Amino acid sequence: MRATGTPPVVVHPFGPGSPTEGLAALLTAYHLQTEAEKGIPAGHVDALPDRYRAEIADPRAAFADDTVLLAGCGPASVGCLVGTAPVAGRTELKRLWTDPALRGQGVASLLIGAALTRAAADGVRTAALSVWAWRTGAIGLYERLGFTVVDPWDEREGLVCMERPL
């Protein structure tokens, strides 16, 4: 629930004129938290793997062919999601992150809904995602949104692969 007087959360595409600071901060938080959950504490962005630092440093280049959505609440960026460029009618949703202060308020659902709507309009037939097994709250959300567990396409231990038709 939104507090009285709090601006609504609005989802918009990250485009050529979008400032990168908000997205970079969200990606930093996502990667630092994920590495910590994997038991690889990276207390600072400099300790992250090169590919993650590249996303943070230049998200436009890292996701040049992808759709990046941002959730904003007033001037603040409070969530992000990347939908990969479709291949054979399939897109993968990744880098879903919501500011911890706004968890449970529907931000992730808004981002996923916007991504699925956009993908369907682009002719995508299947949305896929992978999630770490310990992120049970996220798995529950994905299941409520129609995703089901499928055979893995990524063999990393502890990774759950899910899909849903559009």
QUIGIRA-V634798 format. One record per residue. PHI is phi in whole degrees, -180 to 180 (NA if undefined). OMEGA is omega in whole degrees, -180 to 180 (999 if undefined). NEAR is the number of other ideal C-beta (glycine too) atoms within 10 Angstrom. Layout:
phi=PHI omega=OMEGA near=NEAR
phi=PHI omega=OMEGA near=NEAR
This chain:
phi=NA omega=-179 near=7
phi=-91 omega=178 near=12
phi=-68 omega=179 near=6
phi=-56 omega=180 near=5
phi=87 omega=178 near=5
phi=-81 omega=180 near=12
phi=-63 omega=178 near=11
phi=-69 omega=174 near=9
phi=-83 omega=-179 near=20
phi=-124 omega=178 near=13
phi=-99 omega=179 near=20
phi=-145 omega=178 near=12
phi=-73 omega=172 near=11
phi=-82 omega=-175 near=22
phi=-120 omega=-177 near=9
phi=-57 omega=-178 near=5
phi=-93 omega=-177 near=5
phi=-73 omega=174 near=16
phi=-68 omega=-176 near=10
phi=-89 omega=-173 near=15
phi=-59 omega=-178 near=9
phi=-64 omega=178 near=19
phi=-65 omega=179 near=24
phi=-61 omega=179 near=18
phi=-65 omega=179 near=16
phi=-66 omega=179 near=24
phi=-64 omega=177 near=26
phi=-60 omega=180 near=18
phi=-61 omega=179 near=16
phi=-58 omega=-176 near=19
phi=-68 omega=179 near=21
phi=-63 omega=180 near=19
phi=-66 omega=-179 near=13
phi=-64 omega=179 near=17
phi=-63 omega=179 near=17
phi=-62 omega=179 near=12
phi=-65 omega=178 near=13
phi=-81 omega=-179 near=13
phi=85 omega=179 near=6
phi=-119 omega=-176 near=11
phi=-63 omega=177 near=10
phi=-124 omega=-174 near=18
phi=-63 omega=-177 near=9
phi=-144 omega=-178 near=8
phi=-56 omega=-179 near=15
phi=-65 omega=-180 near=7
phi=-89 omega=180 near=13
phi=-76 omega=174 near=20
phi=-58 omega=-177 near=11
phi=-51 omega=-175 near=7
phi=-65 omega=178 near=9
phi=-74 omega=177 near=21
phi=-62 omega=178 near=18
phi=-64 omega=177 near=13
phi=-62 omega=-178 near=21
phi=-70 omega=-176 near=21
phi=-68 omega=-177 near=13
phi=-147 omega=-178 near=13
phi=-61 omega=178 near=22
phi=-61 omega=180 near=13
phi=-73 omega=-177 near=9
phi=-63 omega=-177 near=19
phi=-118 omega=-174 near=20
phi=-57 omega=-178 near=10
phi=-97 omega=-173 near=8
phi=-103 omega=173 near=17
phi=-102 omega=178 near=20
phi=-113 omega=178 near=21
phi=-113 omega=177 near=23
phi=-119 omega=171 near=22
phi=-103 omega=180 near=26
phi=-122 omega=175 near=17
phi=-127 omega=-171 near=19
phi=65 omega=-179 near=10
phi=-82 omega=-174 near=7
phi=-89 omega=171 near=14
phi=-84 omega=-174 near=21
phi=-120 omega=178 near=22
phi=-171 omega=179 near=24
phi=-148 omega=177 near=27
phi=-159 omega=177 near=26
phi=-115 omega=171 near=24
phi=-111 omega=-177 near=26
phi=-67 omega=176 near=17
phi=-58 omega=-177 near=13
phi=-63 omega=174 near=19
phi=-131 omega=179 near=9
phi=52 omega=176 near=7
phi=77 omega=-176 near=12
phi=-130 omega=173 near=16
phi=-122 omega=176 near=26
phi=-113 omega=176 near=20
phi=-92 omega=-179 near=25
phi=-150 omega=178 near=16
phi=59 omega=175 near=23
phi=-71 omega=180 near=23
phi=-146 omega=176 near=24
phi=-123 omega=175 near=25
phi=-51 omega=-178 near=18
phi=-54 omega=-180 near=10
phi=-68 omega=-178 near=9
phi=-112 omega=179 near=18
phi=-62 omega=179 near=12
phi=83 omega=-178 near=10
phi=-110 omega=174 near=19
phi=90 omega=-178 near=15
phi=-65 omega=-180 near=23
phi=-62 omega=179 near=22
phi=-62 omega=177 near=13
phi=-62 omega=-180 near=19
phi=-63 omega=-179 near=25
phi=-65 omega=179 near=24
phi=-58 omega=179 near=13
phi=-65 omega=180 near=20
phi=-65 omega=-180 near=23
phi=-67 omega=178 near=19
phi=-62 omega=-180 near=12
phi=-64 omega=-179 near=16
phi=-63 omega=180 near=22
phi=-62 omega=179 near=14
phi=-64 omega=179 near=9
phi=-88 omega=177 near=14
phi=88 omega=178 near=9
phi=-71 omega=-179 near=21
phi=-103 omega=-176 near=13
phi=-139 omega=172 near=16
phi=-110 omega=-178 near=25
phi=-127 omega=175 near=17
phi=-159 omega=172 near=21
phi=-128 omega=-176 near=15
phi=-147 omega=178 near=21
phi=-69 omega=-175 near=16
phi=-58 omega=-179 near=10
phi=-75 omega=178 near=12
phi=-88 omega=-174 near=16
phi=-64 omega=177 near=11
phi=-63 omega=179 near=11
phi=-66 omega=179 near=17
phi=-61 omega=177 near=17
phi=-60 omega=177 near=10
phi=-62 omega=-179 near=16
phi=-60 omega=178 near=24
phi=-64 omega=177 near=13
phi=-63 omega=-180 near=9
phi=-92 omega=173 near=15
phi=97 omega=178 near=14
phi=-81 omega=176 near=21
phi=-127 omega=179 near=10
phi=-69 omega=179 near=13
phi=-129 omega=175 near=13
phi=-57 omega=-175 near=6
phi=-69 omega=171 near=11
phi=-104 omega=178 near=12
phi=-127 omega=-171 near=9
phi=-90 omega=179 near=7
phi=-68 omega=-179 near=9
phi=-61 omega=178 near=6
phi=90 omega=-179 near=11
phi=-98 omega=179 near=13
phi=-106 omega=178 near=20
phi=-102 omega=-177 near=17
phi=-136 omega=177 near=20
phi=-145 omega=170 near=18
phi=-154 omega=176 near=18
phi=-76 omega=177 near=10
phi=-109 omega=999 near=17
